[in-house]
Amino acid sequence: MTKADLIESIYEKIGLSKKESSNIVELVFDVIKGTLEKGENIKISGFGNFVVRDKQARQGRNPQTGEEMTIDARRVLTFKASQVLKQAINLKEEKE
């Protein structure tokens, strides 16, 4: 599913104009992005958790050359699905 698909779905299900639907989707993504950029986590009940984690710098190896190198410290984003979402996905698989 793409952002355009989300906009189309809101347009069809709620009846807002495509421009209003697009504004809502953009606003939601902007809020999520801004929150994650600040290093804050996001918990969406019934969906899951977005967690920003700090990774320390570490030694690594270039797999092509075998040369040792330093992998810089960085922030990573992880997502953990809620139990409700996991169950919904598994129910869908059982029906198919």
Secondary structure by P-SEA (a helix, b strand, c coil): ccaaaaaaaaaaaccccaaaaaaaaaaaaaaaaaaaaacbbbbbcccbbbbbbbbcbbbbbcccccbbbbbccbbbbbbbbcaaaaaaaaaaaaac
